[in-house]
Amino acid sequence: DIHASGGHLLSLINDLLDLSKVEAGKLELNFTSVNLGEVTDHAIRMLQEQATAARVVLRKTLAPDLPNVVADLRSMRQIMLNLLSNALKFTDPGGQVIVSAQMTQGGELKLRVKDTGIGMTAEQLRDALEPFRRVVTDGRDTPGTGLGLPLTKALAEANRARFEMTSEARKGTLAEITFPTTRVLAE
């Protein structure tokens, strides 16, 4: 318990420091060729036990020939872990969380995390994207600091990608990260 609590505290401190660095323009990123399928597999492996315990189906539908993107591997892993962890927290047993990606007609790459969870109203979604603002939904007392989504958005934007979220109460949430053509590597 002490080790787990220490790990959790370290994670919170790192999130806070990362968010502060991004806001100050001081976050150092190492841009390389990143395989989003591998990033997704890594996050799913880390969260599969949590998904199984919550009785939520966690799956991915990514084309095997999806091109790599120019991004920072560490921050892409953090983004995926944050999005999947949030989706699992707010999805009831029997629901599902799906990671997908596709190329747009314009040559951009869209990475999506869609859940069948409890969703949020427009006001709750605005609050969720503000640092330190926790959204209370359906009387759920879910753990968190209110840093996950703001940090995820900031990290996506630091990787030169667009971050968008849409949600509807009792219908789920969709997070999309769009890499522009300048960040998608040719096959």
N, C-alpha and C positions, 0 to 999 in steps of 0.2 A: 504494500500500500504506500509506503514511504517513497519507494522508487517510482511508482506510477504517478504519485502526486508531484514529485520533483520533475519528472518528465513533462507533465502537464504544465507546470509553472514555467519551465524553460520554453515550452512551445508558445505560451502566452507572451512571454517577454520577447521572444524572437518575432512574433507577429507584430507587436507594438513597435519594435525597432525597425522592422521592414517597412511598415506603414509610414513611420517618421522619415526614413531614408527616401522613400518614394516621393513623399510630399515635399521634401527639401531638395529633390533632384540629385541625391547623393547615392542612390542604390546602384551598385556596380553589377552589371549583367554581363554574362559571357555568352555572346550570341554564337550559336553553332547550328548545325543541321539537326533538327529535332524530329523524331518519329513519334507522332501523336498516338499511334497504336500502342507503342511501347509505354508511353506515359500513362495511357489509360489502363493497360494491363497491370502496371505497377500499382496504381491507385486501387484498382479492383482487388488485387491480391491483399493489399493492406486492409481493406474495408469489408472483405467478404464475410468474415466471422461476425462482424457487427450487423451486416445485412441479413445473414442467416438467423441470428438471434432475434432480429426485429421482424422476421418472416416477410422480408421485402426482396423481390427479385431484382438483382443487379446485373445488367448485361450491356454489351456493346454491339453496335452494328457499324463497323468501319470497314470500308473496302480495303482489301489487302494491298491494292496498288495506289493507295492514297499518298500523294507526294509529301515529303518532309517540309517543314517550315523553318525559317530562320527565327530562332527564339533562344531564350535562356532556359536550359533544361531544369535547373533547380526551381525556378519560379513557375514553370509549366507544371511540374509535379505538384507544387503547392496549390496552384489554381485548381487542378483536377481533384486533389484531396479535399479542398475546401468545398467545392461544388458538390461532390458526391456525398461528403459527410453531412452537409446541410440537407441535401435531398433525402438522405436516409432518416435524419432526425424528424423530418416533417411528413413522412409518408407512413400511413397506417399499415398494419399487417395485411398481407394480400396484395399490396400495391407493388409498383415497380419503378425503377430508376433506369433510364436508358441513355447511354452515351452514343452519339452518332456523329458522323462527319460527312460532308459532301463538298464537291467543287461546285461553285456557282457558274452560271453561263459566262459571267464576266471574268472568270479565272481566280476568284477569291476562294478561300477555303473556310467553310463554316463548321465549327465544332460546337455540338449541342449537348446539353445535359437536361433531360426532360424527366419530370417525375409526375406521379399520379397522386401527389400528396395533398395536404389541406389547402395549399395555396395562400395567397395574400391579396388584400384589397390594394388599390393603387396607392393609398396613403401608407399602408403597412410596407409596401415595396419601397417607397421613397425613404421611409425610416430605416429599413433594413440596409440601405446603401450608404447611410450616414455612420461614420465612426462612433462607436460606443452606444449606439441606439439599438436596443434589443426589441424585437417584435414579440408581443405576447399574443398567441393565437389560440382560440378555442380552449382557453384556460390551461394550456400546456405549460409546464414549467420545464423548458429545455435548457440544458447547460449551454453557456456561451458568454462571450464578452462583448459581442457586437462589433468584432473586428474582422471576422471571416469574409463577409461579402465586400466591405469597403477595400480590404486588402486585395481580394481577388480582382476586383475592378481595377485597382491601381496597378497591380502586376500585369494584367492583360494590356492595359494602356502603355505601360513601360516597355512591353514587348511589341509595341506599334500595332496592336490589334484593337478592334472595337469590341466593347463589352456591352451586351444588352440583356435585360431580363424582362420577361413578361410573366404575369401570374394572374390567376383568377381564384377567388375564394372557393374552396371545395372542389377545384378542378385541376390543381397542380401548378407547377412552375416550370418555365423554360429559360435556361441561361444559354446565350449564344456568344461565342467568341469568333470574330471574323478577322482572318488574316488577309490583308490586302495582297494584290498580285505581286507586289515588290517583296513580300515575305514568303511567298510560296516558291519552292525550288522546282526547277524543271526536272522532268523524269529522265 
